[in-house]
Amino acid sequence: QVQLVESGGGLVQAGGSLRLSCAASGRTFSSYAVGWFRQAPGKEREFVAAISVSGVNTDYADSVKGRFTISRDNAKNTVDLQMDGLKREDTAVYYCATNPRGRWYSRSHYDADSWGQGTQVTVSS
């Protein structure tokens, strides 16, 4: 399906911020809901945030509410994840993914039809 390219990961101290970006390559993903997931070593891939096709509806995992903000710019075929107040437990590989449904109600990574390559986010004190 859609080819996704990620950027913005890196090393940051606790309390700092990072902005991740997910861009469609080869075709638009404006007709897809887009989600961000993360996976730490030895753990299952978990839901972080999702945004609907229109960008009006967003959803966040409880662990990131109030700290992370997901947004999209369909004209640029990009979806961003602004991460503020980062904590050590946020350390993981972050992936963006597309869902052909208008909303990502399930919060399940199994509903994804395309994945980005993943970008490492490391938070230290």
Secondary structure as UniProt FT lines:
FT   STRAND          3..7
FT   STRAND          10..13
FT   TURN            14..15
FT   STRAND          18..25
FT   TURN            30..31
FT   STRAND          33..39
FT   TURN            41..42
FT   STRAND          46..51
FT   STRAND          58..60
FT   TURN            62..67
FT   STRAND          68..73
FT   TURN            74..77
FT   STRAND          78..83
FT   HELIX           88..90
FT   STRAND          92..99
FT   TURN            105..106
FT   HELIX           109..111
FT   STRAND          114..115
FT   STRAND          119..124
//
